[in-house]
C-alpha cells in the first residue's frame, strides 16, 4: 500500500503536534449563552485532547471508536488531526488525508470508469488511519452519499482482521449532519464514533491579533 503523507497535504507535522499544542489559545471563561456549554473552551479542548490520546493508545483495539470532530472553522480540528496523525505514523501505521469533496469525486470517477487508478479506492478503504476533512463541503447527491456510506461501513468492519480507524472533521453540527446525510450514515457515526464538539473563538485570529 502506498503511503501519502506530505507537508503540502497534511501541514507541517514538525509544528502541528502535541508538543506545540497551546491550550492558552482557548478562553478559560465559562459563557453558557455564547458557547451553549457549561464549561470553558479551554476545559473542552482539554477533554478532547484526552480523547485524542485515548484514541491513539487504543488504536489497535478493533472495538475502539473512531473520531468525529465538529465545530466552526479556526478551532483546531485540523491541527488536532495532524497531532494524532504524527503519533499514528510513529507507531508504523499508514495514514491518508483526504478532503471530503476530493475523495468522493475521485471515488465516483473511479466507479464510473473515468479513471482506472484503483489505488484511489483501495487506499481509502484499507489505510490504517483515514482522515476525512471538511465533510459537508462536497456537492451532495445520492451517488456520493452511497459511496460515503460504503466507506464508513467498510472501515468499521475491520475487514480481514485489519483494524482501520477514521477521523472525520466537519463544520456541520449534529443536527445539520442528520439533515444532510441519511439516517444509516448518522446511526453508524453515532454508534462507532466519539463525537467531539469544538467551540470557542477563532484561534487563528488570536494568533494574528492577540485576541
Residue pairs with C-beta under 8 A, 6 or more apart in sequence:
1 94
1 122
1 123
1 126
1 127
2 119
2 123
3 94
3 95
3 96
3 127
4 96
4 97
4 123
5 85
5 89
5 95
5 96
5 97
7 13
9 97
10 82
10 85
10 97
11 78
11 79
11 82
13 82
13 85
13 86
13 89
16 78
16 79
16 82
16 83
16 86
17 82
17 83
17 86
17 87
18 49
18 83
18 86
18 87
21 49
21 79
21 80
21 83
23 42
23 45
23 46
23 49
24 42
25 76
25 203
25 206
25 207
26 40
26 41
26 42
26 44
26 45
26 200
26 203
27 40
27 41
27 42
27 200
27 201
28 40
28 41
28 42
28 43
29 40
30 37
30 38
30 39
30 40
31 40
32 38
35 41
35 199
35 200
36 199
37 44
37 197
37 199
39 47
41 199
41 200
41 201
42 200
44 197
44 198
44 199
44 200
45 76
45 198
45 200
48 69
48 80
48 196
48 198
49 80
51 67
51 194
51 196
52 67
52 80
52 83
52 84
55 64
55 65
55 66
55 67
55 84
55 165
55 194
56 84
56 87
56 88
56 91
58 64
59 88
59 91
59 93
59 128
59 129
59 163
59 165
60 163
61 163
62 158
62 161
62 163
64 165
65 192
65 193
65 194
66 155
66 156
66 165
66 166
66 167
66 168
66 192
66 193
66 194
67 84
67 165
67 166
67 167
67 168
67 193
67 194
67 196
68 167
68 168
68 169
68 170
68 189
68 193
68 194
68 195
68 196
69 77
69 80
69 81
69 167
69 168
69 169
69 170
69 196
69 198
70 170
70 171
70 172
70 173
70 174
70 177
70 195
70 196
70 197
70 198
71 77
71 171
71 197
71 198
71 199
72 171
72 198
72 199
72 202
73 171
73 202
74 202
74 203
74 204
74 205
75 198
75 199
75 200
75 202
75 203
76 198
76 203
77 169
77 198
78 133
78 169
81 97
81 131
81 133
81 167
81 169
84 129
84 167
85 95
85 97
85 129
85 131
88 95
88 128
88 129
89 95
93 128
93 129
94 127
94 128
94 129
95 127
95 128
95 129
95 130
95 131
96 123
96 124
96 127
96 129
96 130
96 131
97 131
97 133
98 124
98 130
98 131
98 132
98 133
99 132
99 133
99 134
99 137
100 132
100 133
100 134
100 135
100 136
100 137
100 138
100 148
101 134
101 137
101 138
101 139
103 124
103 132
104 138
104 144
104 147
104 148
105 138
106 115
106 120
107 120
107 121
107 124
107 147
107 151
108 143
108 144
108 147
109 115
110 116
110 117
110 118
110 120
110 121
111 121
111 147
124 130
124 151
125 151
125 154
125 155
125 164
126 162
126 164
127 164
128 163
128 164
128 165
129 164
129 165
129 166
129 167
130 151
130 155
130 164
130 165
130 166
130 167
131 166
131 167
131 169
132 166
132 167
132 168
132 169
133 169
134 169
134 170
134 171
135 168
135 169
135 170
135 172
136 170
136 171
136 172
136 176
136 177
136 180
137 171
138 144
140 180
140 181
145 181
145 182
145 185
148 181
148 185
149 182
149 184
149 185
149 188
152 166
152 185
152 188
152 189
153 188
155 164
155 165
155 166
156 188
156 192
158 164
166 193
168 189
168 193
170 177
172 180
173 197
174 195
174 197
177 186
177 189
178 186
189 195
205 211
